[in-house]
Amino acid sequence: MHNSTPPRWKRPKSNLLLAAAFAAVTPAAALDLTSLSLGDPHLNTLPRSTAELNRIAKVTAPTRDFTGPEAFEMNPVGSATVRALDDEEAFSQHAANLSFEQELEFKLGNGLFKKIWVFSPASTRASDGLGPLYNARSCQRCHIKDGRGEVPEDPDYRSASMFLRISIPATPPLNLQTVNDYIGTAPDPNYGGQLQDFSPPGLTPEYRLHVSYTPRKISLAGEESVTLRVPSYTAAELGYGPLHPDAMLSPRLAPPMIGLGLLEAISSADILANVDETDRDGDGISGRANLTWSREFNQIMLGRFGHKAGMPTLHEQSAAAFSGDIGISNPLFPAAAGDCTEAQTDCLAAPHGDRDTRGTEIDQANMDLVTFYARNLAVPARRDVADPEVLRGKAVFYDSGCTSCHTPKFVTQRLADRPENSFQLIWPYSDLLLHDMGAGLADNRPEGRATGQEWRTPPLWGIGLTQQVNPRATYLHDGRARSLIEAVLWHGGEAQAARDTVVQLAPSDRNALIRFLESL
């Protein structure tokens, strides 16, 4: 049974037609990435020797032996791996290889990550500047216990860890016009780049997010079945007039925070080595790199972070979240009113916290602490790696073609100034590339080179502990999947063949596959 039903939007039909056109955008010709000289300006790298390159090629080669665990497989982030706790703190541990001084830096960053921001003016000058329009009062309110966010439960539930991104078609910016398939977008003139559902007294919030679901039964081999829920989203109670006629919206659920510094430390060349835009090998998989303009380094960079790989570094991702999600200005995103637009005059005129010794509402020193914290949240150790059912599930994962996108292993760069992230064998089960996931998962909103049907392959490490950390957590970019098998069954597009293979598996093999995923 084909799972091609897209999420439904309550918006004008003309917008749906426009969004569908964007979803169908495909590159006219494969982009020559070598001509862009992307490099890794965010990393202070040391060269790898020929002998090291040979070792890396050998250790990262896909296994074909499923009789036992691979060497070092229990430690998904090398020496940074921590013991798997059996409580909600499993994702909140610092990397095991931090020095004592770095542990203190991590704890200071943790304090800022959990910090509850307040409206200006306030007596707590170091904590004011919230909003005026915002989605959450702290980072932790979205990334619950450093894990996934939650979808709204009902129309009266305020969605502190899920929101709608919004954009309209536009000409690509000048600094990205060398990327011949970059899809230009701009913020909505009334509502900006995302919709915020909170505001201070006396100021109208932008909207309230309503989510409803329609059940859809999927039959599986072995007389089993799974009921998916097809989402429908409504931007209700709009506070600043109608959306732009060409507005494109995308639901986004906060992802887990673990292992991000190791993803940032992978060589861009190693990621780009898996690009196959024209499907030269004929396997139906054509991973593509998203490209973005870095405010931090003033150049085009490889996108790694975000559901569509729209952000190049953790620092820039964190700074953008402070501005867009919390309304906190910072050196990279200095607008005092956050995502407020010129049309929102009351928002622009509201008090803010920029006019003190901080300069912006969070200064660079504190941004560096938050970034350090985000880089060094550890991935817990694998569980049951030698269990026969887990090993059988691993074989099913490989044989079904899942590793075509969920690349098991990388070795991070040698780094002169980040020994904790340097030269580690890591197991993210992601290629960090864009893949067409079909109409069923399409948000019909492009981002950079990503079309409305493309998403970055999410890392799978720690996924088996998701609901231990937060029992209400769900899966995929919008949380529609309540279980791992539901998440698998939503795969389409390039992943359709792998998904269909899972549907046809004997129940025992399908159960083994889920056991393997739960061990990650």
Disulfide bonds with the S-S distance in Angstrom:
Cys340-Cys347 1.65
